[in-house]
Amino acid sequence: QVQLVESGGGLVQAGDSLRLACAASGRTLSNYAMGWFRQAPGKERESVAAINRSGTSTYYADSVKGRFTISRDNARNMVYLQMNSLKAEDTANYYCAATAMGSSWYLSQKPSTYDYWGQGTQVTVSS
């Protein structure tokens, strides 16, 4: 089992940047494909970005493409989400998640495919 803890959220203004971090413990992170999701009040959880085990393949939701970057450091058991040019509509609770599904190339934007979730970190962007 892997435990995930997110950090780095906060209150920022539109146009600012934030870097979210997800620290994993319990298992070697390189065994898992990772994803970042977000959920705003009254809305369903949505995929933001995903990355395969080696970090060689990534996925981004259209709404964040060109502004957000997902990365991982398997040696440090860390996953990051660099968020630039933040908008008010990016306001949400952000979660990282891990899945053991698939092979080394695998990544997923579907919440149902993820086995482990962090507790979330709140990002609030004021306009």
N, C-alpha and C positions, 0 to 999 in steps of 0.2 A: 504494500500500500504506500502511496505517496501523499504527503501533506504539502499543501500549497498556501503561501501567504503573500498577498499583494500589498504593495505600498506605493507611495508617490502621488496619490490623488490630492486634490485640493481645490481651492477657489481661485480662478484666474479670470482674466478679461479676454474677450474675443481677440484673436490674433496671437495670443500668447502660446507658449509651448509647455508641455509637461512630459516627463518620462516616468512611466509606470514600470515597476519591477515586480517580478513573481519569483519568490524563493521556494525551492522545492527541497524536501527532506524525506528520508525514509527509503527512497530508491534512487538509482542512478537516472538522472533526467534524460540521458541519451536513449533510454528505452521507450520514450514516449514522444509522440507527436503532441504539439501544444497549440492552444488557441486562446485568443482573447475575445471575450464577449462583453456586451453591455446591456443593461436593462434600465429604462427610464420608467418613472411612475406611470402605471396604467398601460404600459406597453409590454409586448413580448420580448423575451431575451433574444438578442440578435448577434450574429457573428460580426466581429470587427476584422480580425486577422487570424491567420493560422500559419504554422511552420512545421516542416517535417523534422524527423529526428536529427538529421545532420545539419539542418539549416540551409540546405541547398535549394529548397523550394518553398515558396510562400503564396499565400492567398490574401486578398484584401477585398472588403466590401466596397462597392462602387462609391459609397458615401465618404469613404476615408482615403481612397486611392490617391496617391500623390501627396498626402499630408501625413499619414501615419506609416511607421516602419516597425515591423516586428523583427526581433533578433533573439538569439540565444547564445549562452555560454555554457556548454555542457560541462566543462571542467569546474565551473563554479556553481553548477545546478541552478542557473538563473535564466529567466526569460524576460525580455523587455518589450515595451511598446513606447516608442518615441512618437509623441503627438505634437505636430506643428500646426500653425494657423488654425487654432481651435475656434470652433463656432458654438453659438448657444445651443444648437441642436446636438452637440456632442455631450451635453450634460446627461449623466447617467451614472449608475453604479457599474464599475468595470470588474470583470472576473477573469481570472486565468483558469485554464482547464487542461487536463492531461488525458490522453488516450493511449492505450497499449495496442489498439487495433492496427492491422495492416503491417506492411513491411517498411523498409527504410524510406521509401519514397512517399509514403502515405501522409496525407493531411486531410482535415475535414472542417467544414464550416457548419456542420450540423450538431447542435447541442446534445442530441440523443446519443451520439457516438462517443461522448466523453465520459470517462469513468470517475475522474476526480476533479473537484472544484475547490477554489479558494473561497474566502468569506467576502471578498469584494473590497474595492476602494472607491470612494465617491469622487467623481469629477464634476465640478460645477463651473460653467463658463458663463460669465455675465456679459451681456451685450451693451 
